[in-house]
């Protein structure tokens, strides 16, 4: 697979993850601060994740999923394919 295709998939996945985290956070009525405390992450990290920027560590993904009462695979699903 060409590198440009992989980069595009990576960008799409990060954006999907960010959108899903934000949607679930709002669905649960959590503020960003609430989620940061529950997931034990810093606010700038959550801001970048919700914007679909940068890479996320697996332990951070699991902490966010736990705090949002969901699973990492659910957070990575394309909302248009549910």
C-alpha positions in Angstrom: 0.0 0.0 0.0 1.4 3.4 -0.9 2.6 5.6 2.0 0.1 8.4 1.0 -2.7 5.9 1.4 -1.5 4.8 4.8 -1.1 8.5 5.9 -4.6 9.2 4.7 -6.0 6.2 6.7 -4.1 7.3 9.8 -5.5 10.9 9.5 -9.0 9.6 9.1 -8.7 7.2 12.0 -7.4 10.0 14.3 -10.3 12.3 13.3 -12.9 9.5 13.8 -11.4 8.7 17.2 -11.5 12.4 18.2 -15.1 12.8 17.0 -16.2 9.7 18.8 -14.6 10.7 22.1 -16.1 14.1 22.0 -19.6 12.7 21.1 -19.5 10.2 23.9 -18.2 12.8 26.4 -21.0 15.1 25.5 -23.5 12.2 25.5 -22.5 11.5 29.1 -22.7 15.2 30.0 -19.0 15.3 30.9 -16.8 18.4 30.5 -13.3 18.1 29.2 -12.0 18.6 32.7 -14.3 15.9 34.0 -13.0 13.5 31.4 -9.4 14.4 32.0 -9.7 13.7 35.7 -11.5 10.4 35.1 -9.0 9.3 32.5 -6.0 10.7 34.4 -4.8 12.7 31.3 -3.9 16.4 30.8 -6.3 18.8 29.2 -3.9 19.6 26.2 -3.7 15.9 25.4 -7.5 15.6 25.3 -7.8 18.8 23.2 -5.3 17.3 20.6 -7.1 13.9 20.6 -10.6 15.5 20.1 -9.2 17.6 17.2 -7.7 14.4 15.6 -4.1 15.6 16.0 -1.1 13.6 16.9 -0.9 10.0 18.0 -2.5 8.4 21.0 -0.8 5.9 23.3 -2.7 2.6 23.8 -2.9 3.1 27.5 -4.4 6.6 27.0 -7.0 5.1 24.6 -7.9 2.5 27.2 -8.1 5.1 30.0 -10.4 7.2 27.9 -12.6 4.2 27.0 -12.9 3.2 30.6 -13.8 6.8 31.7 -16.4 6.9 28.9 -17.8 3.5 29.8 -17.0 2.0 26.4 -14.3 0.1 24.6 -11.4 1.2 22.4 -12.9 -0.6 19.3 -16.2 1.4 19.8 -14.2 4.6 19.9 -12.4 3.7 16.7 -15.6 2.8 14.7 -16.6 5.0 11.8 -20.0 6.5 12.9 -21.2 6.3 9.3 -20.8 2.5 9.3 -22.6 1.7 12.5 
